[in-house]
Amino acid sequence: MAKKISSLEDLGGFVFSTNKDFEFNNEQEQEETLSPGEQRLEAHLDKKNRGGKVATIIKGFSGNEDDLKALAKKLKTLCGVGGAAKDGEIIIQGNFRDKIMDFLTKEGYKVKRVGG
């Protein structure tokens, strides 16, 4: 079954133009990372589509991809587990929500527990 396309973003950000004078600008602006005190993070627990296994998800990070990956690496090292940083979220394998919230609070982030 084909995937339904509901917006241009579903096409991967490509825009086609018939304008002969069109110049493609491939420069992407780096989003500036807010200081930890200005960040409003949410700590979620998720077990959907994971074969019954639990994952801790940190949402709401505002900043560039490199800083997101650096924070994810710190959290994975802290918990001693695997995980990923993608789409503005940090996914940590297992239920480490309290431990992560304590660490992020000590680092100066404002963290809110969301869900059960």
N, C-alpha and C positions, 0 to 999 in steps of 0.2 A: 504494500500500500504506500502510495507516495505521500511525502510530508507536505502538509498544507502551508503555503506561504501567505502570511498575513501582513507583512510589512517589508520594507526594503532591508531592514536589519537581518531578516531571515535569509537574505541572499548573500550575506557575508560582507555587507557594506559596499558592494559594487554599485556604481551608478553609470549608466550608459548615456552618452550624449552624441547627438548628430551634429553638434556645433563644431565646425572645422577649426575655429580659433580657441577651442577649449584647451587649457593647460592643466594637467593633473599635478596637484600639489600633494606629495606623499609624506610631508613632514607632519608628524603627530606631536601635539603639545604634550609635554610631560606634566602630569597632574602633580601639583605640589603637595607633599605629605604634611598633614596637620600635626602639630605637636601632640604628645600623648594626652595632655590635659584638655585638648579641644576635641579629642576623638570620643564618639559615643558608640561603643561596641555592644553587641548582643550575643549572649552565650546560649546556644540551642543544643538540645539533644535530638538526634535523629536516628531512626532505625528503618526507615522506608527504603525499599529497593536496595537493601544491603544484606540480604539473606538472613535477617534476624539479628544481625550484629549492630551494635550501637556506635555512633560517631558523634563527637562533639564538634559543633560548627560555630565559628566566630564570624558574625556578620557586621557590616557597618563600617569597615575600615575605609578611610578616605586617604588616598595617597597613590604613589606610583607603584608599579608592579614589583620593583626591586625591594622596596621597603616592606611590602606585603610578604614577599618570599623570605626576607630576613626574619620578620616576626614569626612566621610559620616555622622556620628552622629552630628558633629559640624554644617555641612551644613543643615541638616534636622532641627536642633534646631533653627538655624538662620532664616530659612524660615518659620518655624512653620508648616511643612507639612511632609508627609511620603516619603519614598524612599527606596533604596536598594544599597548595594555595592556587586557586583559580577563580575567575569571575568575581573578584572582590571578596572572596570568602576563604577562610582557613578551615580545613577539615582535618580533624585529629581522630585517629582510630581509637575507639574505646570511650568509656564514661570518665572523663577527666575534667568535667565542668567546674567543680569546686576548686581544684588545684590550679586550673588555668585562670579562673576569676581572681584568686588570691594573687597570683603572679602578676597579672595585668594591672590590678589595683596598686600593687607595690611599685610598678613601673610608671604609674601616674595616669593610666587610662581610666575612663569611666565605663564600667561594665554593668550591664543589666542582665539578670537571669530571665530567660523567656521560656515558657512552657514548663511542664511537670517538674 
